[in-house]
Amino acid sequence: MLNPDDLPFFDPTKTEKIAVVTGGHSGIGYYTTLHLFMHGFTIYICGRNSHKVHKAMRTIIDEATDRTNTLQLDIRNERRSFFGSIHYIHIDLTDLKSVERATLKLQRSVTHIDVLINNAGIMAVPYQLTKDGFETQLQTNYISHFLFTMRLLPLLKECNGRVISLSSLGHLLEFKYWKLSEKWNIWPDIIFTWFRYAISKTSLIQFTKMLAIKNPDILCISLHPGLVMNTNLFSYWTRLPLIGIFFWVLFQVIGFFFGVSNEQGSLATLKCALSNNMSTENDNGKYYTTGGIESKSSYIANNLDDAASTWIWTVHQLKDRGYKI
């Protein structure tokens, strides 16, 4: 298993490294932020709930201090000198206007972005449309990150930055290409919500591949972090009346035999964000899995014709809503 301490550290007094992480205050994102902070990054956590994000920011700083306190004195002092800083940017991925405001604030706050991590997401929730008229999972997991990334491209190009998008093994449920215009508001929702989830995560991989082709100067990677069961992504299912207990037990069993912790789930992201062994020439558009192991996404996700169709559809949909790409 990858050890984050083996990845490069940066002295923030000499090198300004900037990372932007959506959902960087909880789950996998929390540990992604923690390790980037300990490696010398200035991190902008993008989240919806200001109270939760600021609480996480304080906890991350305390945990980083506690972890370094266990080291030998000389190493402890060196590691503390690498500590970066953490800032908050409000974003609501179910509202494209909020996404646009977040990008404008970042454009005013930083001169470049070294790493953009499209981490936030929701999973298998009931059918619902956002105020922008998109299915909730599709907008949260894919469309808003598409707009967010495209608006921040100039800042990424300033330093040949990296874009890392967290997909899921669940994308494999899209066994044939389904047009994004299909609503999938089909009974029983408890089943078809998983197909909507798969579509959103496949689209994110396709977007990352197309982004790599169109922008060969920045490293674009998608990944499956692992089966992370200790996460609030499953809260909807475990709180269902009567059958909620069944899903709770099911997720516990899956987690026991196949799951990884939130911190282990962050390792693939950290490798793609920090490793000096990755380059645009050799790794652009690739897909990684648990622990940062190179893998292969589904045939649908890899098909460039399908990826181009997804890209074109998204650009047109955003344009229709006043967001020109």
N, C-alpha and C positions, 0 to 999 in steps of 0.2 A: 504494500500500500504506500502511496506517495506520502512523503513527509514534507509539509510546507516549509520547514526550516531549511530544506535543501534548495529551495527556490531563491532567486536573487532578492537581496535587500537593497533599499535605496535610502541614502541620506537626504532627508527633506531640506536640509540647509544648503545642499549642493545641487540636487536634482528635483525639480518639481514634477512629480508624477500624480496625475489626476485620474480618478476613476468615478464613473457614474453608475449607480446600481439601483435598478427599480426593485422595490420590495426588499431592500437591504437591511431591514430591521427585524426580520423574523425568519425562522426556519433555516433553510440553506443560505439565504441571503445574509442572515446574521453572522454566520461563520465566515462567509466570503468577505464581509466588511471587516470582521475582526482581524483576519489574517492580512488583508490589504493594509489595514491601519498599522499592524505590527511590522509590515514590510516597507513602510515609509510613504504610503499614498495619502493624498488628500482625497477624501471620499465624499461624494454628494449622494446621500440616500434619498431616493425619490419614493414617497409614499403618501397615502391619503390621510392617515390619522396622525396629526402633529404630536399628540400626547404620547402615543405608542412609539413613534420614531424617536422623540427626544429621550424617552425612558431607555430605549435600546441603546442610544448613543452613550448615555452615562454608564450603562451596564457593560458595554463593549470596552470602554476606556478602563473601567475597574477590572474587568477580566484580563485585559492585556497586561495590566500592572501585576495582578496576582500571578499570572503565568510566568512573567519574567522574574518574579521574586523567588521562584524555585531554582533558578539557575545560579551558577557560580558568579561571584561578585564581578569579575572582569567581563564575563559574557553578559551579565545582567545590565551593567552600565552601557555596554555597547548596544544591546538590543533596545534599551529605552531611548537611546539617541536616534533610533530609526522611527520611533512612533510618529505617525502623521497627524492628520486632523480629520474631523467629521462634520459635515454640514447637512442641513435639511432643505429639500426642495419639495414643495407640495405638488402632487400629481394624482389625478383620479383617472385611471385608465378607461373607465366607462364613459368619459366625457372628453371628446376631442378638443374642445376649447381649453380644458385644463391641461391637456398634453401640450398644446401650442403655447400656453402661458409658461409651462415648465421649461420648454426649450428656450423661450425668450429670456427667462431669468438666468438660465445657464449661460447663454450667449453673452449676457452682461457680466457674469461672475468669473468666467475663465477664458483663457486665451487659447487653450487646447484641451483635448481629452485623449488620454493615453489608452484607456480601456472603458468601453461602454458595455455593461452587462445587463441584458434584457432578462431579468430573473423573475420578476413578479408574474403570477398567474393564478387562475382558478381552475377547478376541476369538477366536471360532472355535476353541475348545478342545474336546477329546473330551467325550462325554457323561458326566456325573457328577452325583450329587446331593450337596448340602451336608448337614451334620448337621441342618439345619432341614427337610430334605426337598424343597428346591427345586432345579431345574436350576441348575448353577453360574453360567452366564452371566446367567440371569434374576435370580438373587439379587444377584450382584455389581454388575451394571450398573443394575439397576432397584429390586428390592424393598428392599434394604438402604438405598439412597438415599432411597426413599420413607419408610421408618421414621425415618431420620436427619433428614430435612428436617422431617417432622411434629413430631418431638420438639423441634426447635430453633425452631419457628414463633414461640413467645412472645418469644424473643430477637430474632428478625428484626422482629417487630412493634414492638418498643421504639423502633426508629429508621426504620421504613418501609424495611427493607432490600431486598436483591435476592437472588434465587435463580437461579443459572445452571447449567443441566444440559447436559453434553456428550453429544450423541447422535452420529449418524454417517450418512453418505450410504448406508451399508449398510442402513438402515431401509427403504429402497425395495424390498428383496427381499421384504418382507411385502406381497404384491400383493392379498391379501384378509385380512379380520380372522380371526385364528386365536385360539381360546380359550387362555388361559394355562394352563388345566388339562391341555392336551395335552402329553405327555411328549416327543415328537419323538425318541425313542430308536430311530432308523430307520437301517438299513443302506442305502447306505454312509455312515458317519458323517462322512467327509471332505467330503461335500456338505451333509448336513442340519445340520451344525454352523453353517453360515452362515445358515440359516433361523432357528435358535435365537437367533443373534446379532441378526438383524433384529427378531425379536419383542421382545427385551430393549430395543433402542434405540427402537423404535416406542413401547413402553410408557412409556419415559422422557419422550418428547415429549408423549404423552397425559397423563401425570401432571402435567407442567409446565403444560399448558393448563388442566386442571381446577383446579390450585392457583391459577392466576391468576384464574379465575372465582370460586372460593370465598374468595379473599383479595385483593380489589382494592387493598388498601393497600400490598402489596409487589409489586415488579416481578419477574415470573417469565419467564425466557427460556430457550429451548433452542437448541442450535446444532450445526452440523457444522464442526469446526475446519479441515478440509482433508484432503487425502490425505497424511498424515504417515507416510512409509515408514521413517524412521530411528527406529524405536521397538521396544521388546521385545515389543510385542503380537504380532509375527510370529515370535517365537522358536520356538514350537512347530512351525510349518510348515517353517522353515529347518533344523531339527534332525532332521527325519524321515529315516530310513534311505533311501538311494538317491534318492528323489524330493525330498529336502530341497534339493539343489543346484538343481533345477529351480525350486522356489519362490523360492529366493534370487535367481536370475537374473531371474525374473518380477517380483519386487518391486523389484529394482534398475531394471529397464526402466520400470516404471510410475512409480517415483519420479523418474526422470530427466526424463520427458516431462510428467508431471502433478503430481508431488509438491511439497510445501512442507516447509520445515524445521520442527523442533520450535518454534523461536521464532516463525516465521510462523504456525504453528498456534495459538499462544497469543493472537494479536492479536484474534480475534473475542471471546474471553473477556474480554480486557482492555477492549475497547470497551464491552461490555455491563456490565462491573463499574464503570467509571470515568466514562463519558461523561455530561456534563450535559445532552446533547440527547435523552436517553431518559427517558420518564416512564410511570407506570402508566396514565395516560389514553390515551396513544397507542401504547404498545408492549407492553403486558402480553399474555403468551401467544404472542408472536411467535417466529419461527424465523429464525436467522441462519446464514450460511455463511462460508467462508474470508475472513479479513480484516475481518469484521464487516459484511458486506453482507446486507441484509434479503433473505430468500428465502422459499420456501414448501415445507413438508414434504409428504409423500405424502397422498393422499386418505384413507387409513386413519388416519394419524396426526392428520389434521385433523377427522375425523368425531367429533363430540361424543358421539354415542350409543355408539360404540365406546370412547371415552375414559372415559365413565361406567361402562361395563361393566368395563373394566380397573381402575378405581378401586375399585368395589364388590367385585370379586373379591379384590383385594389387601387391603382392609380386613378382609374375612372370614377370609382365610388368616392374617393376622397375629393376629387375635383368637383363632383356633383354637389358636395357639401361645402365647397368653398376653400378646400385645402389643395392648392396646386403643388405638385411634386416636380 
